[in-house]
Each structure stands twice: as structure tokens, then as C-alpha cells.
Amino acid sequence: MQSPGIALVRRPTEDMAAGIVTHVERVPVDAALAAEQHAGYRAALAAAGWDVREVDPAPGCPDATFVEDTVVVVDGTAVLTRSGAASRRAEVPGTEQVVRDLGLDVVRITGDGTLDGGDVLQVDDTVYVGRGGRTNADGIRQLRGHLTPLGRTVVPVRLQAVLHLKSAVTALPDGTFLTLPDLLEPGAFPSARPVSEEPGCHVVPLGGDQVLISSAAPRTADRLADLGFTPRVVDIGEFEKLEGCVTCLSVLIRRPAPAT
């Protein structure tokens, strides 16, 4: 079976416990356990057929393991981000090196624009972008300018008390959305399936009916299995202490669909 594509990941560093927390209370983080959990996460991606590639670690950047925030990949274009958290902008060069090595066209968010990849949810040709603490209006405008020529429609979504858009909503392989409605602009998403477990609204479609989901959402995983999906369950508890979720620990670069 052909691999569905390349999964970029970045291992956590020993200083990850110093990562930013915004909407949760800071609690101790076990860096050694996080390293074990990250190994399990990488293994789950590989078991689903993904070619796992690593971005070099970034000592001194405790949030760098959340590699999704540094780049948005659409077709063969990589949009390098500019985080609303200034301390995270040093994470981008390592990701840039990898996407250039992969032969992707590289563009970037510049000037006063800010954008985190965790605020970007791609569903077919629609790209939803969260307008919150990490992504501003200029960043959304610049992203639209990069993606419109690629045939994408950019739809802004105002966030409530939540770090990123994909902290509150992700999409299943059938295009329906798993949501925490109280954290989102009302009516922003059609075909929504509200969930009761916060980690239950975080899934990563891995190809076919497979979805990656946190072990902290057992009821949602059971519900998805009952709906005919195949959950791949991973323990990322140490990352969840820093407002991380299954989406932000990787960037999936999907292979182009065969020409018809």
C-alpha cells in the first residue's frame, strides 16, 4: 500500500515544561514521559502508513514540539507562519529547512501579520482560520492571498476562550465536524457533531476511515468506532498539560491524488 504522505514531527526538548500556557493552569510536566509519549505518537503515524520525518529539535524553544504551528501546507506550497507569541518565531527556521528539502514552494506571513498553524483547518477546498490570540486579521488576509490562487476559500472564524481553532473543532474523514460549540462563533460550521470530552474534538484523519485521537477521550473514540471509523488512540497527556493536542504534534503532507 502506498504511503498517504509525509508526517513532519519534532521531538520535545528537556525544557518543554516551560512552554506557554494561556487558558489552563500550569501544572508539572514530565519531560521523560513526554518523550515516551511522543515516540508512541510517531509509531501510530508510521503504523497508519505515514512516512515520518523529523524536524531538528530546537533547544531553548520549549513549545517547538508543537510543530503544526510553524507551517501550513497546501498542495505543493508551504506557508511559513509568524506566531502571535513572539517567543515562538524562532521555531520556524528548522521547519523551513525541512520543507525546502522536500521541494515545496515556500511563502511566508510577514510584517504585522500573525498566524499559527493550529488555527488553520483544511476541509476539501475550504480553509477555516481561527481569529484569536495567535492569529490576527492581517495574517488571515495574507493567508488568503497565498491560498486563493491554489483554489482555496479562506473562511475566518472568531474564537472564544481557546488557544487555537483546532483546540475547539476538527473534521472527520466524511467532512463532518467534531466541535466544542461554546468556544466557537455560532453557526460557523455545518454538519457539526458536538462532543462532551474536550480532547474528543481533536482528531487527525490518517487516510481511509482511520482517525488519530487522544486516550483522554474514550467516550468519543467509542462513538467514532460505532459510526464506522477506526480510531488510533494515543496517550499525549504531558502535551495536553500545555494545551497541546493530537493535531499540533505533526504536519501531514498528503500525496497528490492520482489524476483521473
Phi, psi and omega per residue, in radians:
M1 nan 2.301 3.132
Q2 -1.213 2.442 3.090
S3 -1.063 2.441 3.085
P4 -1.207 -0.262 3.121
G5 2.692 -2.835 -3.086
I6 -1.863 2.364 3.069
A7 -1.953 2.020 3.064
L8 -1.506 2.326 3.096
V9 -2.379 2.889 3.103
R10 -2.508 2.113 -3.080
R11 -1.144 2.590 3.096
P12 -1.230 2.648 3.082
T13 -1.746 2.897 -3.079
E14 -1.124 -0.357 -3.123
D15 -1.656 0.261 -3.044
M16 -1.051 -0.431 -3.139
A17 -1.081 -0.312 3.120
A18 -1.529 0.134 3.142
G19 -1.076 2.820 -3.081
I20 -1.244 2.374 2.914
V21 -2.152 2.424 -3.027
T22 -2.088 -0.867 -3.038
H23 -1.983 0.161 3.108
V24 -2.273 2.812 3.086
E25 -1.374 2.422 3.125
R26 -1.226 2.313 3.077
V27 -2.303 2.804 -3.127
P28 -1.066 2.498 3.112
V29 -2.091 2.294 3.135
D30 -1.618 1.800 -3.067
A31 -1.121 -0.619 3.135
A32 -1.163 -0.742 3.101
L33 -1.156 -0.663 3.092
A34 -1.041 -0.695 3.111
A35 -1.085 -0.698 3.098
E36 -1.142 -0.755 -3.142
Q37 -1.137 -0.651 3.121
H38 -1.150 -0.645 3.067
A39 -1.080 -0.692 3.081
G40 -1.150 -0.636 3.091
Y41 -1.109 -0.825 3.115
R42 -1.066 -0.691 3.140
A43 -1.120 -0.644 3.131
A44 -1.158 -0.694 3.090
L45 -1.105 -0.787 -3.128
A46 -1.123 -0.683 3.140
A47 -1.134 -0.465 3.095
A48 -1.488 0.056 3.046
G49 1.754 -0.011 -3.084
W50 -1.355 2.496 3.052
D51 -1.487 1.799 -3.013
V52 -1.468 2.126 3.104
R53 -2.080 2.469 -3.068
E54 -1.848 2.321 2.927
V55 -1.433 2.431 -3.114
D56 -0.973 2.439 3.061
P57 -0.999 2.788 -3.091
A58 -2.259 1.404 3.089
P59 -0.981 2.447 -3.075
G60 1.553 -0.114 3.070
C61 -2.110 1.458 -2.986
P62 -1.109 -0.364 3.137
D63 -1.613 0.035 -2.983
A64 -1.110 -0.395 3.113
T65 -1.077 -0.385 3.091
F66 -1.462 1.176 -2.926
V67 -1.144 -0.435 -3.128
E68 -0.981 -0.524 -3.056
D69 -1.226 -0.247 -3.015
T70 -1.592 -0.243 -3.052
V71 -2.750 2.557 3.005
V72 -2.080 2.129 -3.106
V73 -1.895 2.176 3.103
V74 -2.274 2.071 -3.047
D75 0.909 -2.170 -3.119
G76 -1.723 0.308 -3.104
T77 -1.969 2.323 3.053
A78 -1.913 2.081 3.087
V79 -1.680 1.886 3.097
L80 -1.319 2.329 -2.993
T81 -1.579 3.042 3.049
R82 -2.433 1.742 -2.976
S83 -1.142 2.551 2.992
G84 -1.188 -0.274 3.000
A85 -1.659 1.808 -2.999
A86 -0.980 -0.564 -3.103
S87 -1.156 -0.268 -3.098
R88 -1.626 -0.102 -3.046
R89 -1.215 -0.358 3.106
A90 -1.262 -0.148 3.124
E91 -1.337 -0.372 -2.951
V92 -1.203 -0.713 -3.074
P93 -0.963 -0.687 3.119
G94 -1.081 -0.730 3.091
T95 -1.168 -0.703 3.129
E96 -0.998 -0.739 -3.121
Q97 -1.050 -0.729 -3.097
V98 -1.207 -0.781 -3.102
V99 -1.198 -0.554 3.041
R100 -1.169 -0.724 3.113
D101 -1.083 -0.502 3.110
L102 -1.407 -0.097 3.094
G103 1.484 0.274 3.124
L104 -1.344 2.603 2.971
D105 -1.266 2.354 -3.034
V106 -2.000 2.218 2.972
V107 -2.254 3.034 -3.065
R108 -2.634 2.792 2.982
I109 -1.492 2.289 -3.002
T110 -2.295 3.138 3.043
G111 1.069 -2.267 -3.133
D112 -1.580 -0.013 3.140
G113 -1.237 2.474 3.036
T114 -2.255 2.527 -3.123
L115 -2.771 2.305 2.953
D116 -1.918 2.415 3.121
G117 -1.053 -0.465 3.103
G118 -1.162 -0.211 3.090
D119 -1.601 0.067 -3.024
V120 -2.032 2.069 3.140
L121 -2.079 2.016 -3.117
Q122 -1.728 2.205 3.074
V123 -2.336 1.854 -3.043
D124 0.965 -2.173 -3.093
D125 -1.663 0.132 3.104
T126 -1.817 2.345 3.119
V127 -2.090 1.884 3.104
Y128 -1.486 2.385 -3.096
V129 -2.274 2.149 3.131
G130 -1.333 2.270 3.051
R131 -1.757 1.794 -3.101
G132 -2.597 -2.509 -3.041
G133 -1.264 -0.412 -3.078
R134 -1.814 -0.320 -3.077
T135 -2.189 2.224 -3.114
N136 -1.916 3.111 -3.060
A137 -1.114 -0.660 3.136
D138 -1.146 -0.691 3.080
G139 -1.072 -0.691 3.107
I140 -1.154 -0.737 3.109
R141 -1.073 -0.760 3.133
Q142 -1.141 -0.720 3.114
L143 -1.070 -0.742 3.100
R144 -1.032 -0.727 3.131
G145 -1.098 -0.593 3.117
H146 -1.332 -0.583 -2.969
L147 -1.700 -0.424 3.131
T148 -0.999 -0.747 3.101
P149 -1.116 -0.287 3.112
L150 -1.598 0.122 3.099
G151 1.454 0.348 -3.130
R152 -1.804 2.575 3.037
T153 -1.871 2.159 -3.116
V154 -1.684 2.172 -3.098
V155 -2.086 1.933 3.100
P156 -1.272 2.562 3.101
V157 -2.344 2.151 3.130
R158 -1.369 2.346 -3.107
L159 -1.730 2.718 3.026
Q160 -1.695 -2.391 -3.068
A161 -1.453 1.275 -3.121
V162 -2.609 2.589 -3.026
L163 -1.172 -0.922 -3.057
H164 -2.341 2.818 3.072
L165 -0.974 -0.805 -3.074
K166 -1.373 0.078 2.891
S167 -1.377 -0.258 -3.048
A168 -2.134 -0.264 -3.117
V169 -2.759 2.416 2.920
T170 -2.453 3.035 -3.055
A171 -2.049 2.478 3.029
L172 -1.415 2.889 -3.138
P173 -1.011 -0.432 -3.133
D174 -1.505 0.078 3.098
G175 1.552 -0.069 3.048
T176 -1.423 2.786 -2.996
F177 -1.955 2.427 2.958
L178 -1.703 2.146 -2.966
T179 -2.326 2.695 2.826
L180 -1.904 1.607 -2.929
P181 -1.002 -0.572 -3.063
D182 -1.184 -0.237 -3.084
L183 -1.753 0.049 -3.019
L184 -2.201 2.732 2.989
E185 -1.018 2.200 -3.083
P186 -1.016 2.418 3.044
G187 1.361 0.144 -3.060
A188 -1.276 -0.452 -3.023
F189 -2.169 2.176 3.034
P190 -1.370 2.884 3.029
S191 0.903 0.822 -3.079
A192 -1.532 2.487 3.012
R193 -2.035 1.695 3.120
P194 -1.092 2.532 3.105
V195 -2.108 2.756 -3.122
S196 -1.726 -0.329 3.115
E197 -1.753 2.209 -3.097
E198 -0.992 -0.819 3.115
P199 -1.160 -0.195 3.136
G200 -1.266 -0.297 3.101
C201 -1.577 0.099 3.134
H202 -1.889 1.831 3.042
V203 -2.337 2.688 3.057
V204 -2.117 1.963 3.056
P205 -1.152 2.210 -3.045
L206 -1.818 -0.037 -3.058
G207 2.058 2.458 -3.073
G208 1.070 -2.315 -3.138
D209 -1.740 0.186 -3.074
Q210 -1.448 2.385 3.048
V211 -2.369 2.381 3.068
L212 -1.503 2.347 -3.101
I213 -2.603 2.633 -3.117
S214 -1.277 2.561 3.057
S215 -1.178 -0.205 3.099
A216 -1.364 0.027 3.130
A217 -2.209 1.068 -3.060
P218 -1.140 -0.624 -3.125
R219 -1.179 -0.703 3.119
T220 -1.175 -0.703 3.106
A221 -1.049 -0.751 3.103
D222 -1.105 -0.710 3.134
R223 -1.096 -0.745 3.140
L224 -1.150 -0.683 3.086
A225 -1.082 -0.696 3.134
D226 -1.146 -0.456 3.116
L227 -1.498 -0.001 3.070
G228 1.741 0.100 3.055
F229 -1.555 2.885 3.120
T230 -2.017 1.722 3.141
P231 -1.282 2.364 2.925
R232 -1.877 1.933 -2.961
V233 -1.673 2.278 3.126
V234 -2.255 2.578 3.068
D235 -1.642 1.997 3.101
I236 -2.219 0.624 -3.015
G237 -0.983 -0.658 -3.129
E238 -1.184 -0.566 3.113
F239 -1.315 -0.571 3.114
E240 -1.149 -0.437 3.064
K241 -1.130 -0.349 3.136
L242 -1.902 0.431 3.133
E243 1.179 0.370 3.066
G244 -1.497 2.847 3.079
C245 -2.613 -3.140 -3.040
V246 -1.103 -0.467 -3.101
T247 -1.235 -0.657 -2.924
C248 -1.484 -0.064 -3.141
L249 -1.580 0.063 3.126
S250 -2.708 2.822 2.972
V251 -2.180 2.044 -3.117
L252 -1.644 2.111 3.117
I253 -1.875 1.740 -2.997
R254 -1.391 2.520 3.084
R255 -1.189 2.515 3.109
P256 -1.042 2.515 3.080
A257 -1.147 2.516 3.110
P258 -1.023 2.489 3.097
A259 -1.172 2.499 3.136
T260 -1.954 nan nan
